[in-house]
Amino acid sequence: QMEGVNYSLDSDVTYDASEPVMMGIDEAGRGPALGPMVYGAAYCAVADKSALEKIGFKDSKQIDDATREKLFEIMRTGEVMKIGWTITVISPEELSWKMLDLNRTNLNEISHNAAIDLIRNTIAKGINVAEVYVDTVGDPGKYQAKLQRLFPKVSITVSKKADSLYPIVSAASIGAKVTRDRVLNSWVFKEEGLPSLSTQFGSGYPSDPKTKAWMQANVDKVFGFPSVVRFSWKPCQRIMEKSAVQVNWADGDNDVADQADRDVAQPKLKFGSRFRYFADNDMEVC
């Protein structure tokens, strides 16, 4: 387990440069308030498209844990057919930092960048990526045009419910979901004094009563939550506002605002007012 950092997992599957390959991309853990967001890619020879369909890959959210594990084992071992895969784990700390930073990166952009890196890294391995299928984040037309500009030699398809429409995206979805579940199930808190803290997180979604109960029971009045929690999520902010010590900042307004596209909080910054230290000491701007 590698908490607090981003890392990638790669299969050792390779293809001859002359073999056209199709690739699917999907994520797991975009909406939860706990744990990482995981991006997965799966790829196989375009000639094996029909064989892939017969294996039974479907949207990871529509099958149970045991079936997901079985299908991922097929991908991992290659015993049934040759399928390559690569997975990127984006830590909750990274998500919180990017979404609360002054130069904020929203969740859509983080997701797009993860998908772009998966495509680039696969091509860099010498694999002839001819077709890419992506489950959309945001407007599918704009997202597809963005990817097509970056990869003009690749046939790009971005659509809603791509994990239900294209088995190669389903395979990517399963890899991402299995990885995220394993990360959460084996989570070890890196913060000192917390090794015995419960890891019964539930699904990680704020609407899950088990997740909500865990967050309410484990908020620290001074430090907030352990790093498994995404501080940028509005439900987490609400719990801290209710249960933690309130802080009044001397340098201006530090309220949080709702976002229309995500249930995420972001600090408002007020510029123009002087820090009290400078006013008290009659210091002026040179």
N, C-alpha and C positions, 0 to 999 in steps of 0.2 A: 504494500500500500504506500502511495506517495501523495499525502495530503499537502495542500497549499501550493502545489506547483502544477503546471501544465505538462503533459507528456503524451507521447504517441506510442501506439502498438502497431506493429506491422507483420503481416505474414511474409513468408519467404518465397511466395509464388511468383514466378517470372514467366514471360511469354517472349517468343521470338519477335523481333521488331517488325517482321512482315505480317504478323497475325493481328488483325483488327480486334480491338477489345471494347466492350461496352462497360460502363461504370454507373453505379447508382449511389446516391448520397442522401442520407437522412440523419436526424438527430433524436436524442432522447434526453429529457430533463430540461426542456426550454422553460416550462412554466413553474416548476417547483421552487419553493423558498429554501430548500436544503439541498446540499450536495452539488456535484459538478453538472455542467451541461456536456454531453458527449456527442461528438459528431463521428459518424461511421460511413465508410465507403466500402463497397464490394465491387469486384470486377471479374469478368470472365470473357472468353472468346465470343464474339458475335455469333459464330457458327454454333455455339452451345445454347443459344437462347431457348430453344424448345426443350432441351434437356433440363434446363434450370426451372422451367415452368412445371415440369412433372414432379419435381422434388417436393413441392408443397410450400414454397415460401409465400407468406402473406404478411400483412401489416402486423408488427410485433404487438400492437395493442389489442389485437383480435385473437390472440392465442395465449395459452397459459404458460406459466414459468417453465414447466417440464418440456413442453414442445419447443419453446424458444431455445433452451439449453441444448436440446437434441439437434436442432437445425444449426446452431452455432458450432456444434461439434463437427457436423458435416462440413461446414466451411473451414474449420480449423485443421481437420485431418486430411481433407481432400480425398477421402476414401470413395465417395460416391461420384464426385466430379471435381474438376479443377476450378476452384474459386479463390481469388485473391481478396484480401481485405486489409484495410488500414483504419485505425481509430485514433481520434484526438480527444483527450480529456481536458476540459477547460474548468479549472478549479473555481469554487464559489468565491474565493478571495479575488481571483482575477476578474470575475464578473462584477463583484461589488466595486472594486477599484476603478474599473473602466467606466462603470455607469454612474459613479459619484465623483469622478475626477472633474477638475475645472474644464478640461478639454474632453467633455463627455463623449463616450462611444456608446451608441444605443445598441440594444440587443439584436436588432436586425443586422446592423453592420458587423457586430461580432460574429453572428451566424454566417453572413456572407463571406467574411474573411476566412472562417474555418473551412467552408466548402471550397473556396478558391485555393487554399493551401493544399487541401487533399488532392485536387486535380493536378496542381503544379508538381507536387511531390511524386505522384504516380507517374506522370510523364517524365520526370527527371530520372526515374528508375529505368528508363528506356522502354517503357511499355507503350505500345501504339494505341493510345486512347482515341477511338473513332467516334463513340457515342457516349453522351453523359445524360443521365436522367436524375432530376433533383426534385425533392419535395419542397414546395415553395415556402419562402419566408417573405411576407409582404406581397406586393403585386407580382403575379407570375410573369406577366409580359415584360415589365421593367427589369425584373431579376434575370430573366432569360436573355434580354438584350445586353445586360451588363456582362454576363458570362460569355456571351457570343463575341463581344468586343475583345475580351481578354483571351479567348481561345478560338480564333477565327477558323482554324482547320478542323475543329471538332463540331459534330452535330449535337447541339444542346437542346434538351427538352426540360422545361420547368413547368410543373403543374401542381394544382391542389390534389391532395389524396394520391400523390405519386406512389406512396408505399402500398396502396391497394391496387394500383393500375399496372405497375411494372415490378415483376419478381426480383429484378436486380436491386431495386430500391428497397423492397421488402427485406432482402438479405442484409442490406446496409442498416436498416432499421433494427433488425434483430441483433446484429453485432453491437450497435450502440446501446440498445436497451439492456442486453445481458451484461455488458461492461459496466454500465451505470449501477445496476442492481448489485453487482459484485463489489463495486467500490463502496457503496453505502453499507452493505452487509458486513464488510470487513473494516469499517472505519475505525481508525485509532486516533484519538485526539492528541494533537501535538502540544496543546497548551499544558503548562505545568499544573499539577494538582487535579487534572480532569480524567485520568485514565479509567476511573471507575464510573464515569458518567454513562448513563444508559444510551444505547444506540438503537432503541426502539422508536425510530423516527416516523414510522408509517410510510406512506408513499412520498412524502416530502411536499405535497401540494398543500397550500394554506387552508383549503376547504376540507382537508382530511382531518376529522376530529382527533385522531391519534397524533398527527403532526402538530396541530394547534396546541394540544395538551403538552406535548414535549417542549415546544417553544416557550409556553407560559411557565412551565416548571423549571426551565433552565436558563432564564435570562438573569444576568448578573446586573445588580443595580448600578455598577460603575462601568464595567467593560462591555456590557451588552451580551452578545452571544459568542460562542466558540466559532472558529473559522469555517465550520461546516455550513453555517447559515449565511445566506446572501443578504447582507445588510441593506442592499439597495432596493429590496422588495418592500412595498408599502405595508403589507401585513406585519412584517418584522418591525418596521418603524412604529407602527401603532402599538405593538406590545411593549417596545422600549419606552415610548412616550407615557404609557400607562404605569409600567412597573419599575422603570429605572429612574435614577436621579436626573432631574432636569438641569440643563446647563444654559446659562445666560451668557452669550458672547459679547464682549465689550466692543468688538469692532463692527457690529451691525447685525442685521436680521439674518437668522439662520433657520427660518421656517422651511418646511418641505412642501413641494407642490405635486399634485397629481399629474400623471401623464395620460394622454388620451389613448395612446396605442398600447401601453403596458401598465400593469398595476404596480408601478415602481416609483419610489420617491427619489427626488433629487434636490439638493440644497439650492435655495435662492441666495444670490449674492448681491449685496448692496454696495455700490461703489460711490465714491465721492466724499464720504464722511472721513474725518481724520481719526486716527487711533488716539485714545485718551492719553497715552504716554507723551505724544508729541504736543498735544494741547496743554497738558499740565506743565510742561517744561518750556513753553513758549517757543517751540521749534517750528520753523517755517521751511517750505520747499525752496531749495536754492535754484 
